[in-house]
Amino acid sequence: MNILLLGSGGREHALAWKISKSYHCSQLYIAPGNPGTAECGTNVSLALADFQSIEQFCVDNAIDIVVVGPEEPLVNGIYDYLMASTSIKAKKPFFFVVGPSKEAAQLEGSKAFSKKFMQRHTIPTAGYAEFTVDNFEEGKAYIAHHSLPIVLKADGLAAGKGVVISNTHAEALQVFEEMIINKQFGSASSKVVIEEFLSGIEVSVFVLTDGKDYQVIGHAKDYKRIGEGDTGLNTGGMGCVSPVPFMDDAFMQKVEETIIKPTVAGLTKENLVYNGFIFFGLMNVNGTPLVIEYNCRMGDPETEVVMPRLQTDLVGLFAAMDNGTLADANISYHDNYFATVMAVSGGYPGDYEKNKPIEVQAPLPKESLLFHAGTKMATDGTLLTNGGRVLTVTSPGNSITEAVLQSKAGLEQIHFEGMYFRKDIGYEFA
């Protein structure tokens, strides 16, 4: 099969690496990709917002499957657009897109939509209320009487920056005004969801679903704070480990029975077309899982540990999802633990500089994998930084500690000006 993967980050490099290993994959294209994905397939220059050009590329290159990496094209309806294309279907009658429809992608695209969905299907989550400029004063009063801390979320997509945890009422009121009145995130914060704060351990579970059946393909624990000991500002993710020791069979059974099954049943009941990944962002509150958020794609850097750990052929799962045999698929995992540690630019998650030369001074440990996130290639062939999160090393081990040590050893062989990485990923499991 000819496959087009959309995206350019670490998640897409890990997906490209996994897809390229499938015997079902004849030709893999990545748009726009990065220097790392170029080692797995062919990078092509397509803008993710240019659905028409993506459609034409699918026709010209006889694409069988489009895998959508990031959330924005999904929320903007790329699934619906490509699946409705008569020109693609004329070339490839069995063409399909891995991802949800525009309506179903509102599970990520709108916090209010997802909260109402969870309410309708009795899925455990934090209590909440939603406000706009029309009931702004009511929102202020709600905040003033709310217990601390208070969680405020921009309703729409805000590049991972739309969630604020406030420890004082004054701070919460200021954030609320910035979002709604001063339009901090544009239309994304025209509506704000205010939630109760959940105290626990944040974890993620990933499934593939056709909207009726599903398969769990992995779980992970991400480390979002920039500083060691989980201190400092939030980031897109500084590292990840999988499997998570406390996510045993008993805990995962709770996740499936109280969260995954009701979610997939809700998709069916509401006729929401969904053929792709669901990322369940969960909080483990004293052994009880509650949903923090849904994402309609894989996470980053979670993908960088979930894909290496997953032994099952990913493209085979895509095909099973499309032909109605997903329930019969066998999911198997490698026995090892996996850990990924992210190297970021100096100053991240604040201001940082790009175009710093990246030098790999010695080979990485034999079983380690290097995934590119924010990199680019100069015209002279020099690898340069091109983002806040630059690259990540993923390694297996007989324990989380061993896997982390291997990944850190790999990063010690890489250098660029201002490079920083957390040395304590997985610290609570040491």
N, C-alpha and C positions, 0 to 999 in steps of 0.2 A: 504493500500500500504506500501511496505517496502522502506524506503528512506535512502540514504547515503548522508550525508552532508560533504563536504570537507573543511577543514580549522581549525584554532585553536584560533582565536582572539575574540574580543568583538563583531564584526559583526556576527561571527558564533554562539556565544552564543545567541545573539538576534534572529537570524534565527532559531536556534534549539528550543528556547522557543516558538516562533510563530508556527513552524511546529508541535511541539509536542501537541499543543492545537487543531489541526485539527482532526475531526472525520474520515478523509480519511487516517490518518497515523496509520498504524498497528505497525510498528517497525521503530525506528529511530536510525541510527548509525552515529557517528561523527568521522571523521578521520583527524588529530589525536585528535582533541578536546582539552578541558582543564577541570579543576575541576568544572567549572560552567556548561559546556555542559553535563557533566556526570550526572547532576540532571535532564536533559531533555531526555536522551537516553543512548545509550551504546557507550563509546569511544572505538575506535579500532586503533591499531598501524599500520598505513599505511603512507608511505612517499608520498607526493603530486606529486613528480616527477616520481614515480614508477607506470606508467600507467598499466603495466602488472599485478602487484599485485592488483591494484584497480579493474581491469577487473575480475580477479579470485575471488575476494571478492564478486563482484556483482553476479557472477555465483553461488558461494557457498551459498549465503544468499538470493537468489531470489529477488534481488533489482529491484524495479520498476522505481525509479527516482533517479538520481544523481544530487544534487544541488552543484554547484561549487562556493565556497565563494570567494577566492582570485583570482587575475588576472593572475598570472604566469602560472598556468596549462592551462588556457584558451588560452593565447597567444601561448603556446607551443603545442596546438592542442588536448587537452583531449576530447573535444566534438567529433571531427572527429574520434579519436581512439576508443572511447567507442561505438559510434553509428555504427561503421563499424564492431563491434565484432559479429561474427556468433555464438560464444558460449553463449554470453549473450542473443541474439535474440532467440536462440533455447530454452532457459529457460523462457524468458519473451518477447514474440513477440511485446508487446506494450511498451517496455522499452524506456525511453527518458532521455536526459540530459538537465538540465536548464543552458543554457549558449550559447554563439555564437560559430560558427565554427572558426577555426584558422584564416582563411582569414578575417572574419568579426571582430575578436578580435583585428585586427590591428588598429581599431578605437582608442583603448587605447595603443596598443603595439608600434605604430609609430605615433609621432606627425605630421610628414610630410604627412603620409597617411591620417590622419584625416583632416588636413588642406586642402589637395587636394579634399577630399570628400566633405567638406563644400563648397569649391569653385564651384565644379561641380553642386551642388544642391542649390546654392544661399542661404546658411545658414549664418546668420550674425555672424561674428567673427572678431578678430583683424587682421590687415594687417601683413604680414610675409614674410620672405625669409628663405631659407635653404642652409646650407653650409657643406662641407666635407673638408678633407685634400686637395683634388684636387683643390678646389677654395678658399683655406684658405685666401690668400691675398685679394681676392675680399670681403670676409667676414670682414676682418679688415677695409677695406675702407668703407664698408656698415655701420659698427658700428660707425666709426669716424664721419659720416655725419648723424647719426640717432638722432632723438629727444630723450630727457631724460624724465623719466627713460627708460631703455631698458630691455626687458624680454628675457632671454636666456633659452632654454629648450633642454636637452638631448633628442634625438629623441626616444630612447627606454625606457624600464622600468629601473628605477634607485631608486627603493625602496622609492619613494616619495621625493627624495633629488635632483632630476635632473632639478629643476626650480630655476633660480636665477634672482632677479630683481636688476639691477645695476643702481645706481644714478649718476655715472660718466662714461665717455668714457674710462678712464684708467682702472677702475674696470671691465667694460664689456670686454675690450680687454684681460685682465688677465684671466677672467673666460672662455672666448672663447678659449684661448690657453690651459688652464688646461683641458678643455673638449676634444678638438680635438687632440692636439699635445701630451699632457701628459696622454691622455686616462683615465681621472678622473673616468669615469663610465664604463670603458671597451668598449665593442662594442656598448653599449647603447648610448655613446656620440661620436660615429664615424661620426654621422651626428648631426648637431645642428640647431634647428629652432630658429630664432630671430623674436620676435614679438613686435608690438607697445604695449605700456602700456595702459591698460584700467582703468580709474578712476571711481569707483563706489562701489557697495555693492555686495559681492560674495554670491551666494546662489546655492542650488542644487535641481534638480527635478529628480524623479525616476519613470521609467515606466517599465512595463513588455510588451514584444512584441514577436510575432511569426514571425516577419519580414514582416508582411502585416498589421495586426491590432495591437492596443496597448491599454493599460490602465495605466493612471497615478495612482501610488499607494502612492504618498506622496511627500513632499518637506521639506526642512530644511535649517537652517543657521548654519554653522560650525564656530568655533573660533579656528584658527590655531596657533596664537602666544602664546608663553609660558607665557608672562607677562600680568598682568591686564592692561586694556585700550588698548589691542591689541598692546603690545610692546614686544620687544625681538625676539628671534629666532622663525622660523617656526617649527611646530611640525606636527605629524600625526592628530592632532585634540584634543583640550582640553575640548570641550563641544559642545552642539548642542541644538537648540530649533526648535519646530514645533507645529502648523503652524506659518509661518512668517507673521506678520501683514500686511506688504505692498504687499504680494503676494496674492492680492485679485482676484476676478473673471476676472477683466479687464486685469490685468498683466498676469494671467495664460492663458488667451485667446491669448495674444500676443505670449507667449511661445509655445503654441500648434500650432498656425497658422504659425509662422515664423521659428520654430525650430523643434518641435517634428514631425509634419506631414511631412515636407520635408525630415527629417532624415529617417523615416520609409519608405517613398516612394523611397528614394535613395537606401535603402537596397533591396527593391523589384526590382527596375530597374537594379541594378547591380548584381542581383542574389546572394546576400550575405546571407548565411544561418544564421539566428539569432533567437534563442528561449530562451530568458532570459531577464535579467535586462539591462537597459541602465541608466547610471548615467550621467545626463547633468550637468556639472559644468558651471554655468552661472555668468555673471556680469550684474547687474542692473545698467545701465548707464542712469541716469535721466529718469527712467521709461521704457527704452528700453532694452530688454534682448539680450545679445550677448553670444556666446559659448566661454568659456575658454578652455574646454576640454571635451572629452567623456571618461567615464570609462565603461568597459563591465561587471560590477558587482556592488553590493551595496557598499556604502561608510562606513567608520568607523571613527567617532562615529555616523554618520547619521542613520545607521540601528537601533541603540539603541533608537531612538525616532520615526522613521518611522514605525517600526513594532508594538510597543505598541499602536500607534495612529490608525493604520489600523484595522478596525473592520472586514473586509472581510476575509474569510478563505483563507490563502495563498496557501495551497496545492490544493484547488479547482481552484484557478487561474492558477496554474501550469498545471492542467489537461485540463482546458479550452484552455490554450495556445497550448497544444499538439494536442487537437482534433478539433481545428479550430473554437471554440465558444468564443474566448476571447472578440470579439467585443460585445457580448451579456452579458458579466459579469457585475454585479452590484458592484460598489466600494462604501463602506461606511466607515466613520471615526468616532471615538469617539469624543464627543463634547469638551473634555478638551484640554488645551495646554499641551505639554510635553517638559521637559527639562532634558538633561543628562549632568552630570559634571564628568570629568575624573580625577582620582587620578593617579599621575605619580611618578616615582622614583626620588630621589634627584639627580640632575645633568642633568637629561633629558632636552632637546634633545641631550646633549653632553654625556660625559662618565657617566655611572651610575653603581651601584653595584646590583647584583641579590641576591636571596636566603635570603631576609629579611622576618622574620615571620610576617604574617598578622593576626591581632587580631580584631575581631568584638566584641566591648565592650557591645553593647546593641542592641536589635532588631531595624531594620530600620522602618521608618514610614510605616504604614499599606499598603499603595498603591504603595510604592516605589519598584523598581526592581533593583537588583544587578547583573550586567553583568561582567563576568571575561574577561580580555583581556590578560595580561601577568602574569599568575599565574601558579603554579604547586603544586603538593602535595608531601611532603616528605614521606619517607617510614614509619615514625612514625605517619603519618596523619596530620602533621602540614602544613597549607597553607602558601606557600612562594611566594615572588615576582619572576617573571621570564621574565621581560621585562621593557621597558621604560614606556609605558602606561600600568598600572597594572589592574585597574578595574574602572568601572563607575557606578554611581547610576542614574537611570531614574525615574522621578516622574511626575504625572499629577497635574494639578492645574487649577483653574478658570481663571488664567492669567499666562503669562510667569513668572512674578515676583514670584507668589505663587509656581509655579512648580519648579523654581530654588531654592527657599528657602527650599522646601521639600527635594530636592536632596542634598543640602548642609547639611541639618540636618542629612540625612542618612550618609554622608561621615564623619560627626563629630563623629560617632559611630565606625569608622574604623581607625585602626592605624597600620602603619609600619614605620620603621626608614627611615627618609628622605622624607616621604610622602608629596606631594604638590598638591594642586588643585587651579584653578582660582575661585575666589569668585565673579566674576563680569560677568559670562555668562549671556547673554541676557540684558546687561546693557543698551543698547540703546532703549530698549522697556519698561524700568521700568516706 
